[in-house]
């Protein structure tokens, strides 16, 4: 298959076609001749061309009519057109030609140097466009392979990680040896952290591949926070997180995904906040159309980090020197919230602390949501009072 770049020349005078081909032809450049507008259209149906040189005065179909047809087709509408004419320099013709999308007019007798220079410019531009398109295609293929690799790797890693985690649980149950228990506890915490990383990588792979589907049902947002708090007994006992709920906090959502959202936001708040100051979580259900969840701590985020805080693989070292992880948590938060049709914002200062606010539509309008009514949800319909819970959510 030839990699030559094609230039189409349209002229009803055979001598002009031969002369232009002799002038322009060089290695890597093919000059295609057409003796009429109809022939030119046939060529454009099967050939990719970088530029069309069109004689204005042609019988049956003149250059302006041909240009209009070329511009009217989606396949050829972006091809540069240069008109060649022996006619008078009339502003009416110039205006009409440029209106049809011409990039230039050249008057006969044509200056050879000018014609070669103008053609070379468009040929080089076309060559660069082809190179960029090829590089983009290669990059897309590489990204697709990378995402498949990450997904397969993450899937295959979960089984051995589960085995390690079960083994550490067994060691802690059957052994009272301090050294064994210390080693098992360290292995357990490292395995849990690695498992979270694997899950994050899998989520990112699904998001980027467009394979993330939500399974919606009616759920109580405040209850989800309470359930997460129950899983973290230490924080519940010392009251590090205070949850306040107002209004109707029931909405339609993918429970697993919103739990990941809250888990990421609250664990970040606990990790980067002041141990002496509680984390405040507010669930606002007073708006009939949406539910907002705010997570506030006393820590602050540098202004430069706020600009990229929701980007993937952005190092959390800009927030805390000893931060661990892949820098995917907040990226996943943003994507999961957006998949629900909501949004997430952050505000931070040394004086007022840091607040993340997520807003979810109460009833997302997505066809893939198979809504299942929440059993016994009537108790929340009139829940207008503030409900304080000394809970530890992460």
C-alpha positions, -999 to 999 in steps of 0.1 A, spaced: 0 0 0 15 34 -11 20 61 16 22 88 -11 1 119 -6 -23 128 -33 -31 162 -49 -60 164 -73 -58 188 -102 -90 195 -121 -88 213 -155 -106 207 -188 -74 216 -208 -51 185 -210 -19 206 -215 -26 224 -182 -29 190 -164 4 178 -179 22 210 -170 10 211 -134 19 174 -129 54 180 -143 58 210 -121 46 194 -88 54 157 -91 81 145 -67 88 114 -46 61 109 -20 36 131 -39 11 117 -65 -7 141 -88 -41 128 -98 -57 144 -130 -93 150 -136 -106 166 -169 -140 176 -155 -159 182 -123 -176 148 -127 -143 130 -130 -130 149 -99 -160 137 -78 -154 101 -89 -118 104 -77 -128 119 -44 -151 89 -38 -122 65 -37 -91 85 -30 -78 105 0 -64 138 -12 -45 166 6 -55 194 -17 -76 201 -48 -65 226 -75 -96 236 -95 -98 255 -127 -127 279 -125 -137 281 -162 -148 246 -171 -178 235 -193 -208 216 -179 -197 220 -142 -175 251 -134 -151 253 -106 -175 270 -82 -202 243 -87 -176 216 -81 -164 234 -49 -199 235 -36 -204 198 -41 -171 190 -24 -180 212 6 -214 196 7 -201 161 14 -190 152 50 -162 131 36 -146 159 16 -158 190 33 -124 197 50 -102 193 19 -84 226 11 -93 241 -23 -72 264 -45 -89 280 -75 -69 285 -107 -84 310 -131 -75 330 -162 -104 354 -156 -103 390 -145 -96 398 -108 -132 405 -99 -141 409 -62 -174 392 -68 -157 360 -80 -132 362 -51 -159 366 -26 -179 337 -40 -148 315 -41 -139 322 -5 -175 317 5 -173 282 -10 -143 274 12 -114 283 -11 -81 288 7 -66 308 -22 -69 321 -58 -41 318 -83 -43 337 -116 -30 324 -149 -3 325 -160 6 309 -128 39 317 -111 56 283 -107 74 291 -74 42 304 -58 22 273 -68 49 249 -56 52 268 -23 15 268 -16 11 231 -25 40 221 -3 25 239 27 -8 219 24 10 186 16 32 190 48 1 198 69 -16 167 56 14 146 63 15 159 99 -22 152 103 -17 116 91 12 112 115 -8 125 144 -38 103 136 -15 73 134 1 82 168 -34 88 183 -45 54 171 -14 37 185 -19 55 218 -56 44 220 -45 8 214 -18 10 240 -43 25 266 -68 -2 258 -42 -30 263 -30 -13 295 -65 -12 309 -71 -48 300 -38 -57 317 -47 -38 348 -81 -54 350 -67 -89 345 -39 -83 370 -62 -69 396 -87 -98 391 -59 -124 395 -44 -107 425 -75 -108 446 -74 -146 451 -39 -148 467 -46 -116 487 -77 -132 501 -57 -163 511 -31 -141 528 -58 -122 547 -75 -155 558 -41 -168 570 -34 -137 591 -69 -140 607 -62 -176 616 -28 -168 631 -43 -141 653 -70 -165 665 -47 -195 673 -15 -178 685 -8 -158 716 29 -154 708 36 -116 708 60 -118 679 37 -139 657 7 -116 665 28 -85 657 39 -100 623 4 -112 615 -11 -78 623 14 -61 601 7 -86 573 -30 -81 577 -29 -43 575 -6 -44 545 -28 -70 527 -59 -48 534 -41 -18 520 -30 -38 489 -66 -51 484 -79 -16 484 -53 -6 458 -63 -35 436 -100 -26 439 -91 10 429 -72 -1 399 -101 -23 388 -125 6 393 -103 29 372 -101 2 345 -139 -2 344 -144 36 344 -119 42 315 -133 13 295 -168 26 299 -179 -7 316 -191 8 348 -228 2 352 -249 13 382 -275 -9 399 -298 15 416 -323 10 445 -338 32 471 -314 37 500 -311 59 530 -279 80 527 -277 86 564 -281 49 572 -252 41 548 -230 64 569 -242 47 601 -234 13 587 -199 24 577 -194 38 611 -204 5 627 -175 -11 608 -150 12 624 -156 6 661 -126 26 673 -139 58 657 -174 52 670 -161 49 706 -140 80 706 -166 101 686 -142 112 660 -170 116 635 -203 134 642 -230 128 617 -259 152 613 -289 144 591 -318 167 581 -348 162 559 -356 131 538 -323 113 532 -337 86 510 -328 85 473 -321 61 445 -284 51 442 -260 23 436 -253 14 473 -218 -1 467 -206 29 448 -219 56 472 -203 36 501 -170 38 482 -176 76 479 -182 81 516 -155 57 526 -129 76 506 -140 110 517 -143 101 554 -111 81 556 -92 110 540 -108 134 565 -97 112 594 -62 107 580 -55 143 573 -75 160 601 -67 170 636 -71 141 660 -85 164 687 -112 179 664 -142 157 653 -150 151 617 -184 165 608 -206 147 582 -238 164 572 -265 147 551 -289 174 538 -322 160 524 -343 191 526 -341 197 488 -369 176 471 -347 171 440 -313 162 455 -294 150 485 -261 167 496 -234 151 518 -207 173 533 -175 160 550 -155 185 570 -123 183 589 -99 208 605 -71 201 581 -62 222 551 -51 214 515 -25 236 498 -40 258 470 -18 242 444 -30 207 453 -67 218 450 -63 223 412 -55 186 405 -70 169 436 -96 149 416 -71 138 389 -59 101 388 -25 92 402 -19 127 416 4 122 445 -11 129 479 24 140 490 12 175 483 -14 171 511 6 151 536 43 140 534 36 104 546 5 99 525 2 64 511 -18 50 482 -21 54 444 -38 87 444 -69 72 429 -94 77 457 -107 111 449 -107 104 412 -130 75 418 -151 96 441 -156 122 413 -164 95 387 -189 76 408 -207 109 418 -208 119 381 -221 85 371 -251 92 393 -256 126 376 -242 145 406 -212 167 413 -185 170 440 -167 202 451 -140 210 477 -132 242 496 -102 245 519 -83 271 540 -61 271 571 -87 291 590 -119 271 582 -106 237 574 -115 214 545 -150 206 533 -159 181 505 -195 184 493 -212 157 471 -246 163 456 -267 134 443 -300 137 424 -326 121 445 -339 101 415 -313 98 388 -328 95 354 -308 66 340 -324 36 322 -299 11 336 -312 19 371 -334 -10 382 -351 7 411 -361 -15 441 -382 1 468 -365 4 502 -383 -17 528 -398 1 557 -386 35 545 -416 54 557 -399 62 590 -377 87 573 -403 107 554 -407 133 582 -372 132 595 -365 170 598 -346 170 631 -309 168 634 -297 134 643 -264 134 662 -243 102 661 -209 99 676 -198 76 649 -166 67 631 -171 66 593 -143 61 568 
